Amino acid sequence: MPQRRRCWRPPAPLPPRGSTPLCPPTLRKTNSSCLETLLYNELFVYNIRKDSWAKIDIPNPPPRRCAHQAVVVAQGGGQLWLFGGEFASPDGEQFYHYKDLWVLHLASRSWEQVKASGGPSGRSGHRMAVSKRQLIVFGGFHESSRDYIYYNDAHAFNLDTFAWSKLAPSGIAPAPRSGCHLASTPEGHLMVYGGYSKQRIKKDVDKGTLHTDMFLLSAESLEKWTWSRVSPSGVKPTPRSGFSVAMGPSNRSLLFGGVHDEEEEERLEGDFFNDIYFYDLAKNRWFLGQLKGSKSEKKRRRRGAAKGDSHQAGGEGDEAQGQPPPGPVEIVKEVVAEDGTVMTVKQLVSAPQGKPTEPPELEGEDDDDGGSEASNPPVEPCPRSNAMLAVKHGVLYLYGGMFEVGDRQFTLNDLYALDLHKMEEWKVLVEMDPKTQEWLEESESDEDVEGAEGGEEEEGDEEEDSDEEASGEDDKEEHPTVQQDEQFADYLSRTEQYWVNLARQNLGPDAKEKKTVKVGQAMAKAFYEGAT
């Protein structure tokens, strides 16, 4: 039997979407093709005061696309500038890159295509930032049916003269790349960090590179620029691609999430992240963002410390606090599908380096229920790549993105907020609705495609698939029940084999046994917690 692949098609009216700012989603191709690629040119506005989304219909918008870049400037009553990106038809037969430049006049709510010669070539995956009164475009890639190319060129668009110019900086430039971190300093300089590129080793064999270096593009004048290598200190992000960036308060840029892909025997598996790193532009230093927790959470943690760790309050360092040396921590996140199935995403969190956290002060508060409350995990976005970020009034807003579990790809439409001044906790503004998930299936074999064109064979397959789905719906209430007053450890011991088998059905026969067991245990825990 041919292997099948499931892809999630976003529904209307506000479909889940991810990738770069204002970037609609595509059902990304990895090991096989999805049945449809859906691109959008819709405009949505989130009202911070009303906590609500609104679709804005403006005539003559840019054509549908993804992997473009957009920035906002204050001039002219507020303008949103958009450049480049790529287009793919639903059937995948058409694919091309854009090199057009558009501006959305926010005051008049009107789109305008700005036609100026001398701009960057068609590309996607590039980065664009504002430097003084210029738009700076760096990097990206162009792909055709025959070949691909990554760029490390830089272009400037003057917001006063509406003219493009190609920069010719002195110094050694970064290697060609896409998807990097591009941040502008108050002095008009630009910081480039990370990114991804690949090169052809031999026919049909490509090697990908995750870049972790950093460069500064210094503006000595409008026409004179210089590249220089930067070696920042502090706790640097682990290698990754697909991370999201934004400028935060206090002259700090921030980096969120991403994915680190590993290819094993023609199978691509990725570790997704939901951590935050800050880069202090003035101090040239990275540091890991850590949430302090809300006041109520702090009190619960302090009560826990009073019970078990009070004898260590006077100690110093990790050894005095009974803590092992800091290192990467692997966390399994749970995602509940509509049918009650729980899939998991592996998250690798880097532990902070340097001075350990001082032990909390003890408070003489009632200890009732402190232990059970402290065990509740904090609310946070699930690990993801290609999320959209924006900062307003010191608050970080995070929307959408995507992650993968086995052959399944999820595109998200949830929305979170984090006060960057307090750094206490994430707030959920819009939850992910699992009921919006619609799965499309496609066979990877040419024989199935030919059979689908024949008509009768396709109908048989559809009936078989519908029977399987129907049986799945009938079986969703037949999970092993939780007995009265049964502890989770006892429930897991009694039903673990059932949940592992169910996980294996979802992940497929190629999944590693260790991962399958973890997913099965997570599914059992989610079902247990929902039943008690």
QUIHU-V387226 format. One record per pair of residues at least 12 apart in sequence whose ideal C-beta (glycine too) atoms are under 7 Angstrom apart, sorted by the first residue. I is the first residue (numbers start at 1). GAP is how many residues later the second one is. If there is no record, write none. Layout:
i=I gap=GAP
i=I gap=GAP
This chain:
i=2 gap=441
i=2 gap=442
i=2 gap=443
i=2 gap=446
i=3 gap=441
i=4 gap=437
i=4 gap=439
i=5 gap=27
i=5 gap=402
i=5 gap=436
i=5 gap=437
i=5 gap=439
i=6 gap=401
i=6 gap=402
i=6 gap=433
i=6 gap=435
i=7 gap=20
i=7 gap=27
i=7 gap=28
i=7 gap=402
i=7 gap=433
i=8 gap=401
i=8 gap=402
i=8 gap=403
i=8 gap=429
i=8 gap=430
i=8 gap=431
i=9 gap=27
i=9 gap=29
i=9 gap=429
i=9 gap=431
i=10 gap=15
i=10 gap=28
i=10 gap=401
i=11 gap=425
i=11 gap=427
i=13 gap=42
i=14 gap=30
i=14 gap=39
i=14 gap=399
i=15 gap=398
i=16 gap=384
i=16 gap=395
i=16 gap=396
i=16 gap=397
i=16 gap=420
i=17 gap=23
i=17 gap=383
i=17 gap=394
i=17 gap=396
i=18 gap=368
i=18 gap=369
i=18 gap=382
i=18 gap=383
i=18 gap=384
i=18 gap=393
i=18 gap=394
i=19 gap=47
i=19 gap=48
i=19 gap=367
i=20 gap=47
i=20 gap=48
i=20 gap=49
i=21 gap=48
i=21 gap=49
i=21 gap=367
i=22 gap=48
i=23 gap=43
i=23 gap=44
i=23 gap=45
i=24 gap=15
i=24 gap=16
i=24 gap=42
i=25 gap=377
i=25 gap=386
i=26 gap=12
i=26 gap=13
i=26 gap=40
i=26 gap=62
i=27 gap=382
i=28 gap=374
i=28 gap=381
i=30 gap=238
i=31 gap=236
i=31 gap=237
i=31 gap=376
i=32 gap=412
i=33 gap=59
i=33 gap=409
i=34 gap=406
i=34 gap=408
i=35 gap=405
i=35 gap=407
i=36 gap=54
i=36 gap=404
i=37 gap=51
i=37 gap=53
i=37 gap=55
i=38 gap=52
i=39 gap=25
i=39 gap=26
i=39 gap=27
i=39 gap=48
i=39 gap=49
i=40 gap=24
i=41 gap=20
i=41 gap=21
i=41 gap=22
i=41 gap=23
i=41 gap=24
i=42 gap=13
i=43 gap=13
i=43 gap=15
i=43 gap=18
i=48 gap=344
i=51 gap=378
i=58 gap=51
i=58 gap=52
i=58 gap=53
i=60 gap=51
i=61 gap=50
i=62 gap=20
i=62 gap=40
i=62 gap=49
i=63 gap=24
i=64 gap=23
i=65 gap=20
i=65 gap=21
i=65 gap=22
i=65 gap=33
i=66 gap=19
i=66 gap=20
i=67 gap=18
i=67 gap=19
i=67 gap=57
i=67 gap=58
i=68 gap=14
i=68 gap=15
i=68 gap=16
i=68 gap=17
i=68 gap=56
i=69 gap=14
i=69 gap=15
i=69 gap=57
i=69 gap=58
i=69 gap=59
i=70 gap=12
i=71 gap=57
i=71 gap=58
i=71 gap=59
i=71 gap=64
i=73 gap=57
i=73 gap=86
i=75 gap=84
i=76 gap=29
i=76 gap=31
i=77 gap=29
i=77 gap=30
i=78 gap=28
i=78 gap=29
i=79 gap=24
i=79 gap=25
i=79 gap=26
i=79 gap=27
i=80 gap=23
i=80 gap=24
i=80 gap=26
i=81 gap=22
i=81 gap=54
i=82 gap=20
i=83 gap=18
i=83 gap=45
i=83 gap=54
i=84 gap=13
i=84 gap=14
i=84 gap=15
i=84 gap=38
i=84 gap=39
i=84 gap=40
i=84 gap=42
i=84 gap=56
i=85 gap=13
i=85 gap=39
i=86 gap=12
i=86 gap=38
i=97 gap=25
i=97 gap=26
i=97 gap=27
i=97 gap=45
i=98 gap=24
i=99 gap=20
i=99 gap=21
i=99 gap=22
i=99 gap=23
i=100 gap=13
i=101 gap=13
i=101 gap=15
i=101 gap=18
i=101 gap=56
i=102 gap=12
i=114 gap=48
i=116 gap=46
i=116 gap=47
i=116 gap=48
i=117 gap=47
i=118 gap=46
i=118 gap=47
i=118 gap=48
i=119 gap=36
i=119 gap=45
i=120 gap=17
i=120 gap=35
i=121 gap=21
i=122 gap=20
i=123 gap=17
i=123 gap=18
i=123 gap=19
i=123 gap=28
i=124 gap=16
i=124 gap=17
i=125 gap=15
i=125 gap=16
i=125 gap=53
i=125 gap=54
i=126 gap=12
i=126 gap=13
i=126 gap=14
i=126 gap=52
i=127 gap=12
i=127 gap=53
i=127 gap=55
i=129 gap=53
i=129 gap=54
i=129 gap=55
i=129 gap=61
i=130 gap=54
i=131 gap=53
i=131 gap=57
i=131 gap=59
i=131 gap=88
i=132 gap=56
i=133 gap=25
i=133 gap=26
i=133 gap=27
i=134 gap=22
i=134 gap=23
i=134 gap=24
i=134 gap=25
i=135 gap=21
i=135 gap=22
i=135 gap=24
i=136 gap=18
i=136 gap=20
i=136 gap=54
i=137 gap=17
i=137 gap=18
i=138 gap=16
i=138 gap=44
i=138 gap=54
i=139 gap=12
i=139 gap=13
i=139 gap=37
i=139 gap=38
i=139 gap=39
i=139 gap=41
i=139 gap=56
i=140 gap=38
i=141 gap=37
i=150 gap=26
i=150 gap=27
i=150 gap=28
i=150 gap=47
i=151 gap=25
i=152 gap=21
i=152 gap=22
i=152 gap=23
i=152 gap=24
i=152 gap=25
i=153 gap=13
i=154 gap=13
i=154 gap=15
i=154 gap=63
i=155 gap=12
i=167 gap=58
i=169 gap=48
i=169 gap=56
i=169 gap=57
i=169 gap=58
i=170 gap=56
i=171 gap=55
i=171 gap=56
i=171 gap=57
i=172 gap=55
i=172 gap=57
i=173 gap=54
i=174 gap=18
i=174 gap=39
i=174 gap=41
i=175 gap=22
i=175 gap=36
i=176 gap=21
i=177 gap=18
i=177 gap=19
i=177 gap=20
i=177 gap=34
i=178 gap=17
i=178 gap=18
i=178 gap=19
i=179 gap=16
i=179 gap=17
i=179 gap=62
i=179 gap=63
i=180 gap=12
i=180 gap=13
i=180 gap=14
i=180 gap=15
i=181 gap=12
i=181 gap=13
i=181 gap=64
i=181 gap=74
i=183 gap=62
i=183 gap=64
i=183 gap=70
i=183 gap=98
i=185 gap=96
i=186 gap=65
i=188 gap=31
i=189 gap=27
i=189 gap=28
i=189 gap=29
i=189 gap=30
i=190 gap=27
i=191 gap=23
i=191 gap=25
i=191 gap=90
i=192 gap=22
i=192 gap=23
i=192 gap=25
i=193 gap=21
i=194 gap=17
i=194 gap=18
i=195 gap=16
i=196 gap=12
i=196 gap=13
i=196 gap=14
i=196 gap=15
i=196 gap=45
i=197 gap=12
i=197 gap=14
i=210 gap=29
i=210 gap=30
i=210 gap=31
i=212 gap=27
i=214 gap=16
i=214 gap=18
i=215 gap=12
i=215 gap=13
i=215 gap=14
i=215 gap=15
i=216 gap=12
i=216 gap=14
i=230 gap=54
i=232 gap=47
i=232 gap=52
i=232 gap=53
i=232 gap=54
i=233 gap=51
i=233 gap=52
i=234 gap=51
i=234 gap=52
i=234 gap=53
i=235 gap=51
i=235 gap=52
i=235 gap=53
i=235 gap=117
i=235 gap=118
i=236 gap=50
i=237 gap=18
i=237 gap=40
i=237 gap=49
i=238 gap=22
i=238 gap=112
i=239 gap=21
i=240 gap=18
i=240 gap=19
i=240 gap=20
i=240 gap=33
i=241 gap=17
i=241 gap=18
i=242 gap=16
i=242 gap=17
i=242 gap=143
i=242 gap=144
i=243 gap=12
i=243 gap=13
i=243 gap=14
i=243 gap=15
i=244 gap=12
i=244 gap=13
i=244 gap=142
i=244 gap=143
i=244 gap=144
i=244 gap=145
i=245 gap=144
i=246 gap=143
i=246 gap=144
i=246 gap=145
i=246 gap=150
i=247 gap=144
i=248 gap=30
i=248 gap=143
i=248 gap=148
i=248 gap=172
i=249 gap=145
i=249 gap=171
i=249 gap=172
i=251 gap=30
i=251 gap=31
i=252 gap=26
i=252 gap=27
i=252 gap=28
i=252 gap=29
i=253 gap=26
i=253 gap=28
i=254 gap=22
i=254 gap=23
i=254 gap=24
i=255 gap=22
i=256 gap=20
i=256 gap=131
i=256 gap=133
i=256 gap=142
i=257 gap=16
i=257 gap=17
i=257 gap=126
i=257 gap=127
i=257 gap=128
i=257 gap=130
i=257 gap=144
i=258 gap=15
i=258 gap=127
i=259 gap=12
i=259 gap=13
i=259 gap=126
i=267 gap=243
i=270 gap=134
i=271 gap=75
i=271 gap=77
i=272 gap=73
i=272 gap=75
i=272 gap=111
i=272 gap=112
i=272 gap=113
i=272 gap=131
i=273 gap=74
i=273 gap=75
i=273 gap=110
i=274 gap=73
i=274 gap=106
i=274 gap=107
i=274 gap=108
i=274 gap=109
i=274 gap=110
i=275 gap=13
i=275 gap=74
i=275 gap=75
i=276 gap=13
i=277 gap=12
i=288 gap=62
i=288 gap=64
i=289 gap=134
i=290 gap=62
i=291 gap=87
i=291 gap=132
i=291 gap=133
i=291 gap=134
i=292 gap=131
i=292 gap=132
i=293 gap=85
i=293 gap=131
i=293 gap=132
i=294 gap=130
i=294 gap=131
i=299 gap=64
i=299 gap=66
i=300 gap=70
i=300 gap=73
i=300 gap=74
i=301 gap=59
i=301 gap=73
i=302 gap=58
i=302 gap=59
i=302 gap=60
i=302 gap=61
i=303 gap=62
i=303 gap=64
i=303 gap=67
i=304 gap=66
i=304 gap=67
i=304 gap=70
i=305 gap=54
i=305 gap=55
i=305 gap=57
i=306 gap=56
i=307 gap=60
i=309 gap=50
i=310 gap=52
i=312 gap=47
i=313 gap=46
i=317 gap=39
i=318 gap=38
i=321 gap=35
i=321 gap=38
i=326 gap=25
i=326 gap=26
i=326 gap=27
i=327 gap=24
i=328 gap=20
i=328 gap=21
i=328 gap=22
i=328 gap=23
i=329 gap=20
i=329 gap=22
i=330 gap=16
i=330 gap=18
i=331 gap=16
i=331 gap=18
i=332 gap=12
i=332 gap=14
i=332 gap=186
i=332 gap=190
i=333 gap=12
i=333 gap=14
i=333 gap=49
i=333 gap=50
i=334 gap=188
i=334 gap=192
i=335 gap=47
i=336 gap=98
i=336 gap=190
i=337 gap=97
i=337 gap=100
i=338 gap=96
i=338 gap=97
i=338 gap=99
i=339 gap=133
i=339 gap=137
i=340 gap=136
i=341 gap=165
i=341 gap=182
i=342 gap=180
i=342 gap=181
i=342 gap=184
i=343 gap=62
i=343 gap=65
i=343 gap=163
i=343 gap=176
i=344 gap=61
i=344 gap=174
i=344 gap=175
i=344 gap=178
i=345 gap=37
i=345 gap=38
i=345 gap=58
i=345 gap=60
i=347 gap=36
i=378 gap=47
i=379 gap=46
i=379 gap=47
i=379 gap=49
i=380 gap=46
i=381 gap=17
i=381 gap=35
i=381 gap=45
i=382 gap=21
i=383 gap=20
i=384 gap=17
i=384 gap=18
i=384 gap=19
i=384 gap=28
i=385 gap=16
i=385 gap=17
i=385 gap=18
i=386 gap=15
i=386 gap=16
i=387 gap=12
i=387 gap=13
i=387 gap=14
i=388 gap=12
i=391 gap=29
i=394 gap=25
i=394 gap=26
i=394 gap=27
i=395 gap=22
i=395 gap=23
i=395 gap=24
i=395 gap=25
i=396 gap=21
i=396 gap=22
i=396 gap=24
i=397 gap=18
i=397 gap=20
i=398 gap=18
i=399 gap=16
i=400 gap=12
i=400 gap=13
i=406 gap=101
i=406 gap=102
i=406 gap=105
i=407 gap=101
i=412 gap=20
i=413 gap=19
i=414 gap=16
i=414 gap=17
i=414 gap=18
i=415 gap=14
i=415 gap=15
i=416 gap=12
i=416 gap=13
i=417 gap=12
i=441 gap=24
i=479 gap=48
i=480 gap=15
i=480 gap=18
i=482 gap=46
i=482 gap=49
i=482 gap=50
i=488 gap=37
i=488 gap=40
i=491 gap=33
i=491 gap=37
i=492 gap=29
i=492 gap=32
i=495 gap=29
i=496 gap=24
i=496 gap=25
i=496 gap=28
i=499 gap=21
i=499 gap=22
i=499 gap=24
i=499 gap=25
i=500 gap=16
i=500 gap=17
i=500 gap=20
i=502 gap=18
i=502 gap=21
i=503 gap=13
i=503 gap=16
i=503 gap=17
i=503 gap=20
i=504 gap=12
i=507 gap=12
